[in-house]
């Protein structure tokens, strides 16, 4: 299944005076989308554990005018004991035109030890299903 979330964009999100959303803003929006995904799926981790990207690949398809806002679809592609990979498809909310595709490899990082923590079987299953439990 695919999780979807929308975000507004602002004129201050543009690259110089082009009117198009800066690539760094698109990256930041994927991080906000992941946070929404975590909340939706009720993924819980200790306060000293955060999700961080260990690898990111980006493909840009078309510039996004800031007035069009974004819709981001997230799909978990792969889950392992210590990491998972997700695809973030960014589209214009107005035209549904493809803007960019980001692939993030994530770990849950223990801020105390500085190491990735293992993902329980329950968390791995929830990441793959991406649906809120009944």
CORWOMO-V987374 format. One record per helix or strand. SS is the DSSP state (@ for helix, = for strand). FROM is the first residue (numbers start at 1). LEN is the number of residues. If there is no record, write none. Layout:
((SS & FROM & LEN) (SS & FROM & LEN))
//
This chain:
((= & 3 & 5) (@ & 11 & 3) (= & 14 & 1) (= & 20 & 2) (@ & 23 & 18) (= & 49 & 12) (= & 65 & 1) (@ & 66 & 3) (= & 70 & 10) (= & 84 & 9) (= & 98 & 13) (= & 115 & 2) (@ & 121 & 9))
//
